[in-house]
Amino acid sequence: MNKLSLKIYPGVRAIPAEQWQTLAGDDPFLSHSYLSALEASGSVSAETGWQARFLTLWQKEKLTAAMPLYLKHHSFGEFVFDWAWAEAYQAQGLRYYPKLLCAIPFTPVSGKRILCGNHKLARKVRTILTTAALEIAQQQGLSSLHCLFLQTEEQREMEQQGMIIRTDTQFHWHNAGYLHFDQFLAELKHSKRKRIRQERRQVQRAGITFRHLTGQQASPDDWAFFYRCYTHTRQQYHSPAALNENFFQRLGRTMRQQTLLIIAENGGRPIAAALNFFTASVLYGRSWGALEFHPGLHFETCYYQAIDFCLERGIKTFEGGAQGEHKLARGFLPVTTYSSHWLAQPQFFNAIKDYIAREGELKAKYRNDLRQRSPFRRQ
């Protein structure tokens, strides 16, 4: 086997797109197009606190493996919360930022974080790149390394290398071979089924209709409308828009096979929109926004219309995004997500390890309690 060599790149755009895409597969958020759109739009940059340090492994001129790393100067856009850790560091006169992060910016979706094109080498590659990332954090005097929304194999490897494993909860909808929405509803308990039907009727009575626009159908004007909805809703919650219109327009041009805009209209006038990504087996709900309020509009636009799309396409799983216990009553079930953490300061490492162990017990109990409250008639 040819000798492997490590190289660090200042972003995915410095890496040949075809070689990167071979490793990324059909995961939309690992795609060269998605990561390039983040970088080229300026949504992810040193100026916004995301300084790319992509770790790659090569066999001569062939990209064998990669790990998307960022030097982070804050904890925004991660969805695995460590603000309290940063405050504890500051209280002791220590510097928490910058830290090293392995993640997809603004994207709480589990997937590969160590990309490898050779399955036979996967375990060896995970060891090499995790070790290299830890060495970078140590050599540069960084406070910590965090790897978010890991696959099971990755979290096991990182745990073996001494990193702390932290769990959290998301809610996913699963297609049990339903032929239509009413067949899905028939599997729910009466109270849940009744509530969903009431919510859908509220939207129908308001005269609201929907258009499903895949990337091939969505125009630049449709993307501009989505961005208008996205920023309007974030402003309502006093949350600055993390992503700019340039980013979304780039998605519209480069990810036509994997994007879905769901646009709500009232009397032919667009009033709300939701952005989803999809593969043959998974639909990912990402962002939404509305220009006006209607009872049930959020649930219909973001959940029920998306489930309709899954049923139409035979998509098996719908990941509705981070958090959201309200999804349980709408047929989404709890799943466990994983992240790994290493901290350079031994005292803090041990304290946080103890905290995460206690937190993990509580979260496991929480997921078990949720399963006991399953919305389905048959467990």
PyMOL commands that set and color helices and strands:
alter all, ss='L'
color gray80, all
select helices_A, chain A and resi 12-14+17-24+32-40+83-91+119-139+152-160+181-186+190-205+220-236+245-254+297-313+325-330+346-372
alter helices_A, ss='H'
color red, helices_A
select strands_A, chain A and resi 4-9+50-52+54-59+62-67+69-72+99-102+115-116+144-148+164-174+208-214+259-266+269-278+282-290+317-322+333-343
alter strands_A, ss='S'
color yellow, strands_A
deselect
rebuild
show_as cartoon
